[in-house]
Amino acid sequence: MIVGARYGKSLIDLSIEKKQLEETRKDMQLVKQVCDENHDFVVLLNSPIVKTDKKLEILNSVFNGKISALSLSFLNLLAKKRRESYIPEIAVAFDEQFKSQKNITTAIITTATGLDAKLKTRVLEIVKQSAGSGEVELVEKVDASILGGFVLAISDKQLDQSVKRKLNDLRKNLLDNKYIPSSN
């Protein structure tokens, strides 16, 4: 993660210098999305068998016209320096550093079904109060296995109000509780 953090910081500094920070963030989000959704692409980046020229060609064909010239040049530089295997890590590190710099708090809410607009707004208000100052980015996840309720994660804190956890707690309580019949 150290390599990713260093390159992420370099890209942030360069983006600020070129006044393209917001645009570069969108680019790095797209790069991260491509890496997350396409395992073969990541395998190709990590492959020592595929030559640098071919990797450059692939990076350009995938991202040319979809990301800024600054971001594409940065990816090409990484490939030329044989650091292309760090691209997914750098994209994540860039986003984390961007959020830190812009004072953006990320909250992840997991529910059994999606949130409606009213509930989403209410959750955002609560998280903003909890986070204090700054902007809040709400990431919604749907996980039917929690059965109901929600799990809210903000930074290193987690509030688990899921039905699944409550049932597990109840089960554990019942199993741990030693029943002693009355002597009537």
C-alpha positions in Angstrom: 0.0 0.0 0.0 3.0 2.3 0.5 3.7 2.4 -3.3 0.1 3.1 -4.0 0.0 5.9 -1.4 3.1 7.5 -2.8 1.9 7.5 -6.4 -1.6 8.5 -5.3 -0.1 11.6 -3.5 2.0 12.4 -6.6 -1.0 12.3 -8.8 -3.0 14.5 -6.3 -0.2 17.0 -6.3 0.1 17.1 -10.1 -3.7 17.4 -10.4 -3.8 20.3 -8.0 -0.9 22.0 -9.9 -2.8 21.5 -13.2 -6.1 22.5 -11.6 -7.7 19.2 -12.6 -8.3 17.6 -9.2 -12.0 16.9 -9.6 -11.6 15.5 -13.1 -8.7 13.3 -12.0 -10.8 11.9 -9.2 -13.5 10.9 -11.7 -10.8 9.3 -13.8 -9.4 7.3 -10.9 -12.9 6.2 -10.0 -13.4 4.9 -13.5 -10.0 3.1 -13.4 -10.9 1.5 -10.1 -14.3 0.5 -11.4 -12.6 -1.1 -14.5 -10.2 -3.0 -12.2 -12.9 -4.1 -9.9 -15.2 -5.3 -12.6 -12.6 -6.9 -14.9 -10.4 -9.5 -13.2 -8.7 -10.4 -16.5 -7.6 -6.8 -16.9 -5.9 -6.8 -13.5 -4.3 -10.2 -14.3 -2.9 -8.7 -17.5 -1.5 -5.8 -15.6 0.2 -8.1 -13.2 1.5 -10.5 -15.8 5.3 -10.5 -16.3 4.8 -12.3 -19.6 2.9 -9.5 -21.3 5.4 -6.9 -22.6 5.3 -3.3 -21.6 4.5 -2.2 -25.2 1.4 -4.4 -25.2 0.3 -3.2 -21.8 0.6 0.4 -23.0 -1.4 -0.4 -26.1 -4.1 -2.0 -23.9 -4.2 0.9 -21.4 -4.6 3.3 -24.2 -7.3 1.4 -26.0 -9.3 0.9 -22.7 -9.0 4.5 -21.4 -8.3 6.8 -24.4 -11.2 9.2 -24.7 -12.7 8.1 -21.4 -10.2 9.8 -19.0 -8.2 13.1 -19.2 -4.9 13.4 -20.9 -3.3 13.9 -17.5 -4.6 10.7 -16.1 -3.8 8.7 -19.3 -0.3 10.1 -19.3 0.1 9.0 -15.6 -1.1 5.5 -16.4 1.3 5.3 -19.3 4.2 6.5 -17.1 3.3 3.8 -14.6 3.5 1.2 -17.3 6.8 2.5 -18.7 8.2 2.4 -15.2 6.9 -1.2 -14.7 4.5 -0.1 -12.0 1.3 -1.0 -13.8 0.5 -3.8 -11.3 0.0 -1.0 -8.7 -2.7 0.8 -10.8 -5.7 -0.6 -8.8 -3.9 0.2 -5.5 -3.0 3.7 -6.7 -6.6 4.4 -7.7 -7.8 3.5 -4.2 -5.1 5.5 -2.5 -5.8 8.5 -4.7 -9.5 8.4 -3.7 -8.7 8.0 0.0 -6.2 11.0 -0.1 -8.7 13.1 -2.1 -11.4 12.4 0.6 -9.0 13.3 3.4 -7.9 16.5 1.7 -11.5 17.6 0.9 -12.8 16.4 4.4 -15.2 13.9 3.0 -16.5 11.2 5.3 -17.6 7.9 3.7 -20.5 6.1 5.3 -21.5 2.6 4.1 -25.0 1.5 4.8 -26.0 -2.1 4.2 -29.7 -3.1 4.1 -31.6 -6.1 3.1 -33.5 -4.1 0.5 -32.6 -0.7 -1.1 -33.2 2.6 0.7 -36.0 4.9 -0.5 -35.1 8.5 -1.1 -36.7 9.7 2.2 -34.8 7.2 4.3 -31.5 7.9 2.4 -31.9 11.6 3.2 -32.5 10.8 6.9 -29.4 8.6 7.1 -27.3 11.3 5.4 -28.5 13.9 8.0 -27.7 11.6 10.9 -24.2 10.8 9.5 -23.5 14.5 8.9 -24.4 15.2 12.5 -22.1 12.4 13.6 -19.2 13.3 11.3 -19.3 17.0 12.3 -17.9 19.2 9.6 -17.4 18.3 6.0 -19.2 16.4 3.3 -20.6 12.9 3.5 -20.5 10.3 0.8 -23.1 7.6 1.3 -22.4 4.2 -0.2 -25.4 1.9 -0.3 -25.1 -1.9 -0.3 -27.8 -4.5 -0.5 -27.3 -7.8 1.4 -30.4 -9.9 1.7 -28.6 -12.2 4.2 -29.0 -9.5 7.0 -32.7 -10.2 6.8 -33.7 -6.7 7.9 -32.5 -3.6 9.7 -29.2 -2.1 8.7 -25.4 -2.1 9.2 -23.8 1.4 9.2 -20.1 1.8 8.9 -18.3 5.2 9.3 -14.5 5.2 9.3 -13.5 2.6 11.9 -16.9 2.5 13.7 -19.8 0.1 12.9 -23.4 0.0 14.1 -25.0 -3.3 13.4 -28.8 -3.2 13.8 -29.5 -6.1 11.5 -32.1 -8.8 12.2 -29.4 -11.4 11.5 -27.2 -10.1 14.3 -30.1 -9.8 16.7 -31.1 -13.4 16.0 -27.5 -14.6 16.5 -27.3 -12.7 19.8 -30.6 -14.3 20.9 -29.4 -17.7 19.8 -26.1 -17.3 21.7 -28.0 -16.1 24.8 -30.3 -19.1 24.7 -27.4 -21.5 24.3 -25.3 -19.9 27.0 -28.1 -19.7 29.4 -28.0 -22.8 31.7 -31.6 -23.8 32.5 -32.0 -24.9 36.1 -35.5 -26.3 36.7 -37.2 -25.2 39.9 -37.4 -27.6 42.7 -41.2 -27.4 43.2 
